[in-house]
Amino acid sequence: SAQEQKKPVDPKSAKPAKIKEKHVQMKKEKSLDAPSIKALPMKAEISVLESGKSTYTDEATGRYQLSHGAGEFTVKAEAYGFESRTQKVNIPANDQAEANFSLQPLEKRTISGTIVNETTGAKVKDATVYLVEDAKIEPVKTDESGEFSLEALSGVYTV
C-alpha cells in the first residue's frame, strides 16, 4: 500500500489554529481509592533493636530486605529530618515477615541568641555558631550586636 504524501508547508504562509476560549478550566475529580497524602520512597535505615542488625532502604523504591532469625523483634525505621518509627514484628520459623513504615517530617525551629564575652559582658560580633549534634546545619556568624539565628530540625542541641 502506498503511503499518503503530505504537501510541504511554507512557514511564511502557515497559520495557527484559532483558539475558541482564552482561559483554561480544570475539573476536580473525586477518586475513592486515591490516598489523601502520597507517600514517596526514601532512603532510611531499618534496624532490629534486639540484634543490632540493620540495612538501608532503596532510595528509589523504599524497599528493603533483611535476613534475621525467627522470633518477635522491634524493627526501627529512621531517616534524617524525619521522626523515627518502631513496630513489633513476629518472624515465624523458616518464613518471612513484612514491616512497612510511614515517616513524618520533623518540624523546623529557630534557635537564636546573643553571644557575650563572659568576663566583660561585651557582645561578640563575627563569632561562629554551630550545632554540635547536626553537621548538616550550616554554621552562622553573629551580627554587630552579637546576635545569631539558625533554623534546625526539632530537637535538643549544644550550641
C-alpha positions as CSV (number, residue, x, y, z in Angstrom):
1,S,0.0,0.0,0.0
2,A,1.2,3.5,-0.9
3,Q,1.7,5.9,1.9
4,E,-0.1,9.3,1.7
5,Q,2.3,12.0,0.7
6,K,1.9,15.2,2.7
7,K,2.5,18.5,0.9
8,P,5.3,20.6,2.3
9,V,4.3,23.6,4.5
10,D,5.6,27.0,3.8
11,P,6.3,28.5,7.3
12,K,5.5,32.1,6.0
13,S,2.0,31.1,5.0
14,A,1.2,28.7,7.9
15,K,-1.5,30.0,10.2
16,P,-2.0,28.6,13.7
17,A,-5.4,27.2,14.6
18,K,-7.8,29.6,16.2
19,I,-8.4,29.3,20.0
20,K,-12.0,29.2,20.9
21,E,-11.6,30.2,24.6
22,K,-8.7,32.1,26.1
23,H,-8.9,30.6,29.6
24,V,-8.4,27.1,30.8
25,Q,-10.7,25.4,33.3
26,M,-9.6,22.4,35.4
27,K,-12.1,19.9,36.7
28,K,-11.7,18.4,40.1
29,E,-12.4,14.7,40.0
30,K,-13.1,12.6,43.1
31,S,-11.4,9.3,43.4
32,L,-12.5,6.9,46.1
33,D,-9.2,4.9,46.1
34,A,-6.7,7.8,45.9
35,P,-4.9,8.4,49.2
36,S,-5.1,11.9,50.6
37,I,-1.3,12.0,51.1
38,K,1.0,10.3,48.6
39,A,3.9,8.6,50.2
40,L,7.3,8.9,48.5
41,P,10.0,6.3,48.7
42,M,13.1,7.4,50.6
43,K,16.4,6.2,51.9
44,A,16.0,5.1,55.6
45,E,17.9,2.9,57.9
46,I,16.0,-0.2,59.1
47,S,17.3,-1.9,62.2
48,V,16.3,-4.7,64.5
49,L,16.8,-3.3,68.0
50,E,17.4,-6.6,69.8
51,S,20.1,-7.8,67.5
52,G,21.6,-4.6,66.1
53,K,21.3,-5.9,62.5
54,S,20.4,-3.2,60.0
55,T,20.1,-2.3,56.4
56,Y,19.1,0.7,54.2
57,T,16.0,1.0,52.0
58,D,16.4,1.5,48.3
59,E,16.1,5.3,47.7
60,A,14.1,4.9,44.5
61,T,11.6,2.3,45.7
62,G,11.7,2.5,49.5
63,R,12.0,-1.3,49.6
64,Y,14.4,-3.2,51.9
65,Q,15.2,-6.8,52.8
66,L,16.9,-8.0,56.0
67,S,17.7,-11.6,56.9
68,H,17.1,-12.5,60.5
69,G,16.3,-15.4,62.8
70,A,12.8,-16.3,64.0
71,G,11.1,-14.6,66.9
72,E,9.4,-11.4,68.0
73,F,11.5,-8.2,67.4
74,T,11.3,-4.5,67.4
75,V,12.1,-3.0,64.0
76,K,13.0,0.7,63.7
77,A,13.0,2.9,60.6
78,E,14.9,6.2,60.8
79,A,16.0,8.9,58.3
80,Y,17.5,12.4,58.7
81,G,14.8,15.0,59.1
82,F,12.0,12.5,59.9
83,E,10.5,11.1,63.1
84,S,11.7,7.6,63.8
85,R,9.1,4.8,63.9
86,T,9.2,1.4,65.5
87,Q,7.0,-1.7,65.3
88,K,6.9,-5.2,66.7
89,V,7.4,-7.9,64.1
90,N,6.9,-11.6,64.6
91,I,9.1,-13.7,62.2
92,P,7.9,-17.3,62.0
93,A,10.5,-20.1,61.8
94,N,11.5,-20.7,58.1
95,D,9.3,-17.9,56.9
96,Q,9.3,-14.2,56.4
97,A,7.5,-11.1,57.8
98,E,6.8,-7.7,56.4
99,A,7.1,-4.3,58.2
100,N,6.1,-1.1,56.4
101,F,6.7,2.4,57.7
102,S,5.5,5.8,57.0
103,L,7.8,8.5,58.4
104,Q,6.6,12.0,59.2
105,P,8.9,15.0,58.6
106,L,10.2,16.8,61.7
107,E,9.2,20.4,62.2
108,K,11.9,23.1,61.8
109,R,12.5,25.5,64.6
110,T,14.5,28.7,65.0
111,I,17.4,28.8,67.5
112,S,18.5,32.3,68.3
113,G,20.5,34.1,71.0
114,T,23.3,36.5,71.8
115,I,27.0,35.7,72.3
116,V,28.6,37.8,75.1
117,N,32.1,37.9,76.5
118,E,31.9,36.1,79.9
119,T,34.5,38.4,81.5
120,T,33.5,41.9,80.1
121,G,29.8,41.3,79.2
122,A,30.5,42.8,75.8
123,K,28.5,41.4,72.8
124,V,30.8,39.4,70.5
125,K,30.4,40.1,66.7
126,D,31.6,37.6,64.0
127,A,31.6,34.6,66.4
128,T,30.9,31.3,64.6
129,V,27.9,29.5,66.0
130,Y,27.1,25.9,65.1
131,L,25.1,22.9,66.3
132,V,27.3,20.2,67.7
133,E,24.8,17.4,67.1
134,D,23.9,18.3,63.4
135,A,26.7,18.9,61.0
136,K,24.1,19.3,58.2
137,I,23.1,22.7,59.5
138,E,25.4,25.4,58.2
139,P,27.3,27.5,60.9
140,V,26.3,31.1,61.2
141,K,28.2,34.3,62.3
142,T,26.9,36.7,65.0
143,D,26.0,40.1,63.7
144,E,27.2,43.6,65.0
145,S,25.1,43.1,68.3
146,G,26.4,39.5,68.9
147,E,23.0,38.1,67.8
148,F,22.6,34.9,65.8
149,S,19.7,32.8,64.4
150,L,19.6,29.5,62.7
151,E,16.9,27.1,61.6
152,A,17.1,23.5,62.7
153,L,15.0,20.4,63.0
154,S,13.1,19.9,66.3
155,G,15.5,18.5,68.9
156,V,17.9,19.3,71.7
157,Y,21.3,20.8,70.6
158,T,24.6,22.0,72.0
159,V,25.4,25.5,70.5
